[in-house]
Amino acid sequence: MKLYCGIDLHSTNVFMAVLDESDRMVLRCRLPNDLSVILATLEPHRAGLAGIVVESTFNWYWLVDGLMAAGHRVHLVNPGAMQPYSGLKHVDDGSDARWLAHMLRIGLLPEGYIYPREQRGLRDLLRRRMWLVQQRTATVLSRKRPVNPTLPRG
């Protein structure tokens, strides 16, 4: 039986949901951000896991790297491309993790690219530089005196 895992990642904890082929919940839990605890929780389901979905947040590197090093097939979801949770009455961490697993199961998961570890430093540096340039431009533009068309020139 194939299993599908969705992980909603936060700064201090993860919420994990594992679904079977019929969308039945096999596992639902909140765990601390500790790779050994997460791997130990997944171990009983390892043989059936078709994939693990992790939501792309600012802190995904450690989790995705650790899961891949342990031999799991990992998918990084692009949250900006996710369809809204239509029809859900409750939107919480459990629902988010379940939705991720469900999207993987039905093959509609909008995946993000998992950058190789060696390229991430340069990528992060370039992103930071772009942000700084945008901030500088916004500051310079905000300091310019606005032109008032009702005042006479000269």
N, C-alpha and C positions, 0 to 999 in steps of 0.2 A: 504494500500500500504506500503510495506517495504521500509525503507530507510537505507542507509549505509553511515557512516561518516568516513572520513580519516582526521587525524590531523598531519600536519608536524610541529613538535615542534622545536623551536629555543630558544636561550638564553633570548630574550626579547619579542618574539611574537610567535603566532601560525598561520598557514594557514590552514583553514578548508574547506573541500569540502564534500557536502552531495549529494549522488546520489540516484535515485529511482531504481526500479527493471529493468528498461530499459536502465540504464546507463545515464540517462539524469540528468544534473546538476540542483539541487534544491536550493543549497546554495553554495556560493563561497565567502570567505572573509578572510581578515587578521585581527587578533585581538591581543591586548596586552596580555601578560602573567598575566591575572587576572581571577581567577577562577569564580568570580561572573559574569563577562562579558561573558565568554565562556558558562556558564550554562544558562544565560539569552538568548543568541543567539540560543542555542539548544532547549530551552523550547517549541517553537512553533512546533517543529518536534518530540518531545519526544515520543508521542504515536506510531509513525511509525518506530522509530529507532530500527533496528535489532541488531546493534552493532556499537561501535566506535573503530577505530583503531588508536593507538598512536605509532609513531615511537620511538623505544628504543634509547634514547640518554642519555647523562650524567645527565640530569635534569628531568627525567620523573616521579619521585616519587610524587611530589606535584599534578601533573595533573591527573595521574591515580588514586591516592588515593581520590582526590576530586570528580572525575567523578563516581567512585564506591560508594562513600559515598552518592552521589546524586541519586543512584539507577540505573545508566547506566550499560549496559553490555560492558565491556572494553576488548580489545584485545591489547596486546603488541607485535609489530612485531619485528622480528629479522632481522635487515637490512643486515647482512652478508649473510643471506639465501635468500634474495629477488632476483627474476629473474630480469635481466636488463630490462629497459624500451624499449622494442623492438617496433619499428615503430613510436615512438613519435618524432615529429619534434621539440618540445620545452620541455626542461627539466628545470623546475623552481619550485618554491614552490607550485604553483597551480597544476602543473602536478603531483608533488610528492603526494600531498594530494588526488588528484583524483585517482591516481594509487593505493594508499592504500585502498581507499573505493572500488574500482573495484575488487581488489584481495579478499577482504572480501566477496563481493557479489558473486563472482564465486567460492568461497570455496578453494582458493589456497594460503591462507595467511600463511606464515611460522611464527608461533607464538613463542614468548619467554615466559619464566616462570615469572609470577608476584610474586616475593618473598613476603611473609607476612611481614608486617611492623616490627614485633618483631625480625626478622632474618636479616634484612638489615644491621644493624650496624656491626654485626659480619662478614657478607659477605664482606662488604666494607673494613673492617679492614684486613681481610685475603687477599683480592685482593691487597691492598696497600703493605702488607708485602711481597707478592710474587713479586711485581714490584721492591721493594727495594732489595730483594735478587738477582733478575736478574741484576739490575744495579750494585750491588757490584761485582757479578761474572764477568760481562763485564769489569768493571774497573780493577779488578785483572788480568784478562787475557790480557788486553791491555798493562799492565805494564811489562809483562814478555818479556825478550829479545828474539827476534826471532833467530832461529838457521840458520846460513848461511852454507849450505852444501859445498860451494866452499872453505871455510877457513880450514886450517889444525887444527886438534884438538890437544890439549896437552899443 
